[in-house]
Amino acid sequence: MARIKSALELALERTESVKSDKESIELYELKREGKKLAGTFLENPDEKQLEDSLKKYPKDKQEALRQGMFDVLVSQIRLPAHQEDITKQEAVGKAIQLLVNDRRFGQLYSQLVQAFERYLSEVDQFDQAIRRQYAPKLRQKEEELARRLGRAVQLDPFQDPEFVNFYNQNMNALKARYEQAIEQVRQQATMLFEGTKKS
């Protein structure tokens, strides 16, 4: 026959779940605070201020805080669209370096930033090469339209769906090469960050 639990036992069981819920809520809040710190850092990259903000929290609270920061920062490792984005990427790398505390990551990340510089240069080269390669076909379409309309026509290549498709195919192939490097850096950062939790 099953034992009937006393009111005290039932109450104790309920308070255990409340206690673990409080811990979950606190961890969630700390991670959220870490995400805010990372966001503030990205708006105004100041490593010293970031380090000082971390130190304000007790050691036992820092892991969740650091996790929130790391989640935001690692998601910010991405291909630059403009030269100004390189500076932001450098700041992201320095902040992650602070969290993983491993010189090898700093070296790896500086190589990635150099790759970003090459990428921006290649984007310009690809853009010019694609436009040159497609120019005869575009002129042919302009001449055909001019004959039909009876006046000169100048087309913007990006108004031509065929050009847009050709352009995107080539640019996406270029991006894919660099995305692999980004993914490797993210994985390395995650591995190093997980290693800091064990120590």
LUMFI-86630 format. One record per atom (N, C-alpha, C): residue in three letters; x, y, z. Coordinates in steps of 0.2 Angstrom, whole numbers, plus 2048, in hexadecimal, padded with zeros to 3 digits. Layout:
// residues N
ALAXYZ
...
// end
This chain:
// residues 199
MET8047FA800
MET800800800
MET804806800
ALA80380B7FC
ALA8078117FB
ALA806815802
ARG80C818803
ARG80C81D809
ARG809823808
ILE80582680C
ILE80282D80B
ILE80783280E
LYS80883780A
LYS80D83C80C
LYS80A841811
SER80D843816
SER80B84881B
SER80A84F818
ALA80785381A
ALA80685A818
ALA80D85E818
LEU81185C81D
LEU81885F81E
LEU81C85D818
GLU81C856816
GLU820854811
GLU81E85780A
LEU817858809
LEU81585B803
LEU817862802
ALA817866808
ALA81986D808
ALA82086D807
LEU82486980A
LEU82C869808
LEU82D868801
GLU82A8637FE
GLU82B8627F7
GLU8298687F3
ARG82486B7F4
ARG8228717F1
ARG8278777F1
THR82A8787F7
THR82F87D7F8
THR83587B7F5
GLU8378757F4
GLU83D8737F0
GLU83C8767E9
SER8378757E6
SER8368777DF
SER83687F7DF
VAL8338827E4
VAL8348897E4
VAL83B88C7E4
LYS83F8887E9
LYS84688A7E9
LYS8498897E3
SER8488847DF
SER84C8837D9
SER8498887D3
ASP84388A7D4
ASP84088F7CF
ASP8438967D1
LYS8458977D7
LYS84889E7D9
LYS84F89E7D6
GLU8538987D6
GLU8598977D3
GLU8598987CB
SER8548957C8
SER8538967C1
SER85289D7BF
ILE84E8A07C3
ILE84C8A77C1
ILE8528AB7C2
GLU8568AA7C7
GLU85C8AE7C9
GLU8618AD7C3
LEU8628A77C1
LEU8678A57BB
LEU8648A97B5
TYR85E8A87B4
TYR85B8AC7AE
TYR85C8B37AE
GLU85B8B67B4
GLU85C8BD7B5
GLU8648BF7B4
LEU8688BB7B6
LEU86F8BC7B6
LEU8718BC7AE
LYS86F8B77AB
LYS8708B67A4
LYS86E8BC7A0
ARG8688BE7A1
ARG8658C479E
ARG8698CA7A0
GLU86C8CB7A6
GLU8708D17A8
GLU8778D07A4
GLY8798CA7A3
GLY87F8C979F
GLY87E8CB797
LYS8788CA795
LYS8778CC78E
LYS8768D378D
LYS8748D6793
LYS8738DE793
LYS87A8E1793
LEU87F8DE797
LEU8868E0797
LEU8898E0791
ALA8888DA78D
ALA88B8D9787
ALA8888DE782
GLY8828DF782
GLY87F8E477E
GLY8818EB77F
THR8828ED785
THR8858F4787
THR88C8F4784
PHE8908EF785
PHE8978EE783
PHE8978EF77B
LEU8938EC777
LEU8938ED770
LEU8918F476E
GLU88D8F7772
GLU88B8FE770
GLU891903771
ASN895901777
ASN89B905779
ASN8A090177B
PRO8A48FE777
PRO8A98F9778
PRO8AF8FC77D
ASP8AE8FA783
ASP8B38FC788
ASP8B58F578D
GLU8BA8F278B
GLU8BC8EC78E
GLU8BD8ED796
LYS8C08F2798
LYS8C18F379F
LYS8BA8F47A3
GLN8B58F87A0
GLN8AF8F87A3
GLN8AB8F27A3
LEU8AC8EE79E
LEU8A98E779E
LEU8AC8E37A3
GLU8B28E37A4
GLU8B68DF7A9
GLU8B38E17B0
ASP8B38E87B1
ASP8B18EA7B8
ASP8A98E97B9
SER8A58E97B4
SER89E8E77B5
SER89E8DF7B7
LEU8A28DB7B4
LEU8A28D47B6
LEU8A48D37BD
LYS8A98D77BF
LYS8AC8D67C6
LYS8A78D97CC
LYS8A28DD7CA
LYS89D8DF7CF
LYS8998D97D1
TYR8988D47CE
TYR8948CE7D0
TYR8988C97D4
PRO8958C67D9
PRO8988C17DD
PRO89A8BB7D8
LYS8A08B87DA
LYS8A28B27D6
LYS89D8AD7D4
ASP8998AB7D9
ASP8948A67D7
ASP88E8A87D3
LYS88E8AF7D1
LYS8898B17CC
LYS88C8B27C6
GLN8928B27C5
GLN8968B47BF
GLN8958AF7B9
GLU8948A97BB
GLU8948A47B5
GLU88E8A57B1
ALA8888A67B4
ALA8828A87B0
ALA8828AE7AC
LEU8858B37B0
LEU8868BA7AD
LEU88B8B97A7
ARG8908B67A7
ARG8958B57A2
ARG8928B179C
GLN88D8AC79E
GLN88A8A8799
GLN8858AD794
GLY8828B1798
GLY87D8B6794
GLY8828BA78F
MET8878BD792
MET88C8C178E
MET88E8BD788
PHE8918B7789
PHE8948B3784
PHE88F8B177F
ASP8888B0780
ASP8838AE77B
ASP8828B4777
VAL8828BA779
VAL8818C0775
VAL8878C1771
LEU88D8C1774
LEU8938C2770
LEU8958BD76B
VAL8948B776C
VAL8968B2767
VAL8918B2761
SER88B8B5762
SER8868B575D
SER8888BC758
GLN88C8C075B
GLN88E8C6757
GLN8948C5753
ILE8978BF753
ILE89C8BD74E
ILE8998BC747
ARG89A8C1743
ARG8968C073C
ARG89A8C4737
LEU8998C3731
LEU89C8C672B
LEU89B8CE72C
PRO8A08D272B
PRO89F8D972A
PRO89B8DB724
ALA8978E0724
ALA8948E371E
ALA8988E971B
HIS89C8EC720
HIS89F8F271F
HIS8A68F2723
GLN8AA8F7721
GLN8B18F7724
GLN8B08F972C
GLU8AB8FD72D
GLU8A98FF734
GLU8A88F9739
ASP8A58F4736
ASP8A38EE739
ASP8A98EA73C
ILE8AF8EB739
ILE8B58E773B
ILE8B78EA742
THR8B68F0744
THR8B78F274B
THR8B38EF750
LYS8AC8EE74E
LYS8A88EB752
LYS8AA8E4753
GLN8AC8E074E
GLN8AE8D974E
GLN8B48D9753
GLU8B98DD752
GLU8BF8DD757
GLU8BD8DE75E
ALA8B88E2760
ALA8B58E3766
ALA8B28DC769
VAL8AE8D9765
VAL8AB8D3766
VAL8B08CE768
GLY8B58CD764
GLY8BB8C9766
GLY8BE8CA76C
LYS8BF8D076E
LYS8C38D2774
LYS8BE8D077A
ALA8B88D1779
ALA8B38D077F
ALA8B38C8780
ILE8B38C477B
ILE8B38BD77B
ILE8B98BB77E
GLN8BF8BE77C
GLN8C58BC77F
GLN8C58BD786
LEU8C28C3789
LEU8C28C4790
LEU8BE8BE793
LEU8B98BC790
LEU8B58B6793
LEU8B88B0793
VAL8BC8AE78E
VAL8BF8A778D
VAL8C68A7790
ASN8C98AD791
ASN8CF8AE794
ASN8D58A9791
ASP8D58A978A
ASP8DA8A5787
ASP8DD8A8781
ARG8E48A9781
ARG8E78AD77C
ARG8E68AA775
ARG8E68A3775
ARG8E58A076E
ARG8DF8A376B
PHE8D98A476F
PHE8D38A776C
PHE8D58AE769
GLY8D88B276C
GLY8DA8B876A
GLY8DE8B8763
GLN8E28B3763
GLN8E68B375C
GLN8E28B0757
LEU8DD8AB759
LEU8D98A9754
LEU8D48AE751
TYR8D28B2756
TYR8CD8B7754
TYR8D08BD750
SER8D68BE751
SER8DA8C374D
SER8DB8C1746
GLN8DB8BA745
GLN8DC8B773E
GLN8D58B873B
LEU8CF8B773F
LEU8C98B873C
LEU8C88BF73A
VAL8CA8C473E
VAL8C98CB73C
VAL8CD8CD736
GLN8D38CA735
GLN8D78CA72F
GLN8D38C7729
ALA8CF8C272A
ALA8CB8BE725
ALA8C58C3723
PHE8C38C7728
PHE8BD8CB727
PHE8C08D1722
GLU8C68D3723
GLU8C98D871F
GLU8C98D6717
ARG8CB8D0717
ARG8CC8CC710
ARG8C58CC70D
TYR8C08CA711
TYR8B98C970F
TYR8B78CF70C
LEU8B78D570F
LEU8B58DB70D
LEU8B88DD706
SER8BF8DC706
SER8C28DD700
SER8C08D86FA
GLU8BE8D26FC
GLU8BC8CD6F7
GLU8B58CF6F4
VAL8B18D26F9
VAL8AA8D46F7
VAL8AA8D96F2
ASP8AF8DE6F3
ASP8AF8E36EE
ASP8B28E06E7
GLN8B78DC6E7
GLN8B98D96E1
GLN8B48D46DE
PHE8B08D06E2
PHE8AB8CC6DF
PHE8A58D16DC
ASP8A48D66DF
ASP89E8DB6DD
ASP8A08DD6D6
GLN8A78E06D5
GLN8A98E26CF
GLN8A98DD6C9
ALA8AC8D76CB
ALA8AC8D26C6
ALA8A68CF6C4
ILE8A18CF6C9
ILE89A8CC6C7
ILE8978D26C2
ARG8988D86C4
ARG8958DD6BF
ARG8988DD6B8
ARG89F8DC6B8
ARG8A28DC6B2
ARG8A08D66AE
GLN89F8D06B1
GLN89D8CA6AE
GLN8968CB6AB
TYR8928CE6AE
TYR88B8CE6AC
TYR88A8D46A8
ALA88E8D96A7
ALA88D8DF6A3
ALA88B8DE69C
PRO88E8D9698
PRO88C8D8691
PRO8848D6691
LYS8828D2696
LYS87B8D0696
LYS8778D5697
LEU8798DA69C
LEU8758DF69E
LEU8748E4698
ARG87A8E6694
ARG87A8EA68F
ARG8758E7689
GLN8758E1689
GLN8718DD684
GLN8698DF686
LYS8688DE68C
LYS8618DF68E
LYS85F8E768E
GLU8648EB68F
GLU8628F268E
GLU8618F4687
GLU8658F1682
GLU8648F267B
GLU85D8EF679
GLU85B8EA67B
GLU8558E6679
GLU84F8EB67C
LEU84F8ED682
LEU84A8F2685
LEU84A8F8681
ALA8508FB67F
ALA85090167B
ALA84D900674
ARG84E8FB671
ARG84A8F966B
ARG8438F966C
ARG8418F6671
ARG8398F5672
ARG8368FC674
LEU83A900678
LEU83790667B
LEU83890C676
GLY83D90C672
GLY83F91166D
GLY843916671
ARG846915676
ARG84A91A67A
ARG85091667E
ALA85591A67F
ALA85B917683
ALA85891568A
VAL85B90F68C
VAL85990C693
VAL85F90A696
GLN86090C69D
GLN86590A6A1
GLN8629066A7
LEU8649006A7
LEU8628FC6AD
LEU8668FB6B3
ASP8648FB6B8
ASP8678FA6BF
ASP8688F26BF
PRO86E8F06C0
PRO86E8E86C0
PRO86A8E56C5
PHE8698E96CB
PHE8658E66D0
PHE85E8E66CF
GLN85C8E96C9
GLN8558E86C7
GLN8538E26C3
ASP8598DF6C1
ASP8588D96BD
ASP8598D36C1
PRO8538CF6C1
PRO8538C96C6
PRO8598C46C4
GLU85A8C36BE
GLU8608BF6BB
GLU8668C16BE
PHE8688C76BE
PHE86E8CA6C1
PHE86E8C96C9
VAL8688CA6CC
VAL8688CA6D3
VAL8698C26D5
ASN8668BE6D2
ASN8688B76D3
ASN86F8B56D2
PHE8728B76CD
PHE8798B66CB
PHE87D8B96D0
TYR87C8BF6D2
TYR8808C36D7
TYR87F8BF6DE
ASN8798BD6E0
ASN8788BA6E7
ASN87C8B36E7
GLN87C8B06E1
GLN87F8A96E1
GLN8868AA6E3
ASN8898AE6DF
ASN8918AF6E0
ASN8928B26E7
MET88F8B76E9
MET8908BA6F0
MET88F8B56F5
ASN88A8B16F5
ASN8888AC6FA
ASN88E8A76FA
ALA8918A56F4
ALA8968A06F4
ALA89C8A36F8
LEU89D8AA6F7
LEU8A38AD6FB
LEU8A18AD702
LYS89B8AF704
LYS89A8AF70B
LYS89A8A870E
ALA8988A370B
ALA89989C70E
ALA8A089A710
ARG8A489D70C
ARG8AB89B70E
ARG8AD89E714
TYR8AB8A4715
TYR8AD8A871C
TYR8A98A6722
GLU8A38A4720
GLU89E8A1725
GLU8A189B729
GLN8A4897725
GLN8A7891728
GLN8AD89372D
ALA8B189872C
ALA8B689B730
ALA8B289D737
ILE8AD8A1736
ILE8A98A473B
ILE8A789E740
GLU8A489973D
GLU8A1894741
GLU8A6890745
GLN8AC88F742
GLN8B288C745
GLN8B489174B
VAL8B489774A
VAL8B689C750
VAL8B189C755
ARG8AA89B754
ARG8A589B759
ARG8A689475D
GLN8A788F759
GLN8A888875D
GLN8AE889761
GLN8B388B75F
GLN8B988C763
GLN8B8890769
ALA8B4896768
ALA8B389A76E
ALA8AE897773
THR8A9893770
THR8A588F775
THR8A988A779
MET8AD886775
MET8B1881779
MET8B588477E
LEU8B988A77D
LEU8BD88D782
LEU8B8890788
PHE8B3893786
PHE8AE89578B
PHE8AC890790
GLU8AA88A78D
GLU8A8884791
GLU8AD882795
GLY8B3882793
GLY8B9881797
GLY8BA88579D
THR8B888B79C
THR8B98907A2
THR8B488E7A8
LYS8AF88B7A6
LYS8AA8897AB
LYS8AC8837AF
LYS8B087F7AC
LYS8B28797B0
LYS8B887B7B5
SER8BC8807B3
SER8C18827B7
SER8C08867BD
// end
